[in-house]
């Protein structure tokens, strides 16, 4: 049986062959589905880190999360009747307070996580920033103009961060998406399973084949590692091929 090997950093240098984060893998999956919002060019703009202007919806989502974080930190927000006022948007006070109540016991916000896995295609670094970390749970805050049930089922955030936590010896009991359309609050909960991780690794290997096939289109080499870490020890896990 072949194995994944989890590399923890310490002494001996080891190259990183691929560096992958959830939103990039999600963009690849949207492109595969022929999603109108994700074209070949837009996918490679993300891979190459081409700067683009944020949409109004994206800016509203950013300011909403900033408002949530400010309240969690105990900071005050400007108020006008039943709304909080941010830079360019207003948000209902009861909506903000309801979400803050659900997140008040998080142990950290905007926490960076990574793990490096040795596989048959090379050393893969999975990394990213989680919105709200709990001892046995991670919560990601989402804003949307149109919510439907299980909207984020195919996202890779819950599988990647659950795998990172498992391989770091701090497994999650659940990953939750806390979602709002600025009127109501919705929740999607995903329980980590081996099937989830198997599906994730298959997607990662497929994505690696894809970027290698179109390597001439890639100008930002960060996706191919372009860095080293140090190896301390390895933990063997069954590998999916």
PyMOL commands that set and color helices and strands:
alter all, ss='L'
color gray80, all
select helices_A, chain A and resi 22-32+40-47+56-72+93-103+157-167+194-213+215-217+221-224
alter helices_A, ss='H'
color red, helices_A
select strands_A, chain A and resi 3-15+18-21+78-80+83-85+90-92+108-119+122-133+137-143+174-180+185-190+228-238
alter strands_A, ss='S'
color yellow, strands_A
deselect
rebuild
show_as cartoon
